[in-house]
Amino acid sequence: MRVVLALTRLGLGRPWSARTLVAGVWFIPLALAAAAAFPLWRALDSVLGPLPEADVLGTGLRLGALADLAELRPGLVSGVGLTIVAIAALGLLVGAAVSGGVLEVLRSTDDRSLGHRFGRGAGRFFGRFVGVSLLVGLLGGVVGAAAVYPFVTLTGSYFRAGWGPGRFAPYGAALVASLTVLAVLLVLDAARIHIVRSDGSAWAGLRAGLGLVFRHPLVFIGMWFANGVLVTASVGLFLLFREVVPSGSGPLILPMVLAQQAFALARTGLRVALLASESALVDDLLLAQADSSSLA
Amino acid sequence: MVGATGRRVERRDNGDGTLKHVFEQAEVHDFAWTASPKFLQVRRTFVADEEVTPEEYAEAGRLLGRPPEEIRLRDVEILLLLQPAHLPQQERHIKAAKTALKWYGLWYGRYPYDTLTIVDPAPGGGGSLGMEYPTFFTSGTVFLFNHWPLDRILVPEDVIVHELGHQYWQGMVATNEAEEAWLDEGFTTYSSAKVMVKTYGSARIRVLGLELGLFEGLRVVNRADRVFAPIRVPAWDVSRDYRFDIYTRATLTLQTLERLLGEETMARVMRTYHERWRFAHPTSEDFYAVASEVSGQDLSGFFQRTIEQPGYLDYAVASVTTTRDLGPRGILEDGAEATRSFVASQDPEDEADEDAEGPWRSIVRVRRLGEVVLPVEVELQFEGGPPEHRDWDGRDRWVSYEVTRPYRLVAAVVDPEDRLVLDVNRLNNARRVRPDGQAAAYWGARVTFWLKSVLALVGL
């Protein structure tokens, strides 16, 4: 517990000392998202602008109006979906580059500029980070599917035959799936940190990540949980703001945009803090491992 | 535990390990029964004097134009046979049944039987969910609706209110479901949607920021790209979209009729139809006749176009323009003399000038995109001037209105009071002269945020 708190505190200090890094990491996806959303906004403007009945869309998600819009301009609504899918695919690549840059900035001690170090990390580890993401994702998918399968079978038997305990199976499936996602995230972070630390391959990173997380699950989960509490708090604040300040009319769109970006900035800072904590933890664990093997 | 249509009059032990249950019920055309050792048995009574307030009697009386004494309800014994896994939904089931007994009773006539049995089918019995028999019906729920946030989805309530609605239309009025299915499912869906809105508000689903209203849900699926057969065709005609025609379009047609006639007149139409034809097996013509008689209007054209003929309804404002009127141009005849008037071409900057003086010549074109022809109102909205209304019979494919006023036209709206609920697309019912970018700006910001969130989630 003390280790978790100490590392969390250490990590939380990093976003402030690396403000420019946080701002940059916040800005990169924002710029990409804005570039993707701009043509969409122009298209929406030309379609919705002359239609007073579309004004209800300015106050939120109204399925009736959206369905009518999909009928009037079939390509527009599907275009939003396709853009999100394309951005998600792009995000995997951008994420690999950005996390390489962030870890390099957090770990390097040389005097080169932040931009230089960020670019160096982004380029140097990009291929290996993409590789380790695919490996961890694949492994997580296979293990997750195998772990969830019995619960799915139990759920089916409940619906077919009414077997009593089966009614808890969907909750079990959701729990196992969530734990698998969490394990994937933790192993991926540990693997990436190991790659940066040792300049090793994606395979070596995967092996080290699995070993570290499954040998010390409590401390990894504890740090993730502490960070998660803070992320949840910032989500809560954001939702509270949305509840209090209606975002639908004219000038109130601006506060909504500012609140969204403040939340995104806070989330980025917390993510950098988590990476800093995990980085320090991996250092400690590998150092202790080295010490014990030299003693042996 | 055993449940069946009617009241149990005998329960005998046969002495050989079997039991005999005898149920009786008069004035029914069908019966059903169920038995299971797993049922949780919940018994409640709908006590009319407690469930219906004097204000509710007065409200219904005003609507129907009758004294409250004439519409008094009677007590009903409710038996709910619930699956143990759905225990947390017990009170939801009972509340839905009581509220449906109340409003159907007040609006259409008191429930004439002593008992009502609601059966929650066992797991694996999904095929029997939501099925109606006289004084007896099956509900429809799953245990996922036990807890937050899915307990905000009103599907169990919707099924109970709907199936109880069948007691009135399929059960008591008892039309021919095979030949004229819309008279049962359409009337039941329309009636149950009204009870649901009255009791639970307009939203059927309200989960994590997403809202879907009951009637909105029906309108969402009413799209021009579907097949629009006549609503009144036999159920065995498999070339049609049964659920869409019988449930959705029939309900939207009745709601359109309600908005055209007014809530009060429609309530009296439905009450008269139900009372006159209770236990009497009417046809569509009988309903048409009652509707025309009670409303004092010849509604045969309405029913012919919406129920009997295929096609959909869609009106749209095709274009709106407003330009400065610079006087007459061309060769003008004034009696025997002809004069020639030349006017300089319009200056576009004049149009944009907020202070430019009129008069303004405004042209609005309205189109009928579907086959269904119904009279419709068109509203012309002006900047700084009162709105003007035009009535269009809709017979032609399009109509054009040209007016010259001292003020500019801002927008034109077809069916401004949203009476034609059958219209497949509400978005094209209005058009403004100058675009407003607020909705697009709002969505531009939201989409940017979503995309950024996706990038952040799958990325760093």
Interface residues (C-beta under 8 A of the other chain):
Chain A: V25 P29 L30 L32 A33 A34 A36 A37 F38 L40 W41 L44 D45 S46 V47 L48 G49 P50 L51 P52 E53 A54 D55 V56 L57 G58 T59 G60 L61 R62 L63 G64 A65 A67 D68 L69 E71 L72 V80 T83 I84 I87 A88 L90 G91 L92 V94 G95 A96 V98 S99 V102 Y158 F159 R160 A161 G162 G164 R167 P170 S247 G248 S249 G250 I253 M256 V257 Q260 A264 R267 T268 R271
Chain B: K38 Q83 A85 A122 P123 G124 G126 F143 L144 G209 L210 E211 L212 G213 E216 G217 R219 V220 R223 A224 D225 A411 V413 V424 N425 R426 L427 N428 N429 A430 R431 R432 P435 D436 G437 Q438 A439 A440 A441 Y442 W443 G444 A445 V447 T448 F449 W450 L451 K452 S453 V454 L455 A456 L457 V458 G459 L460
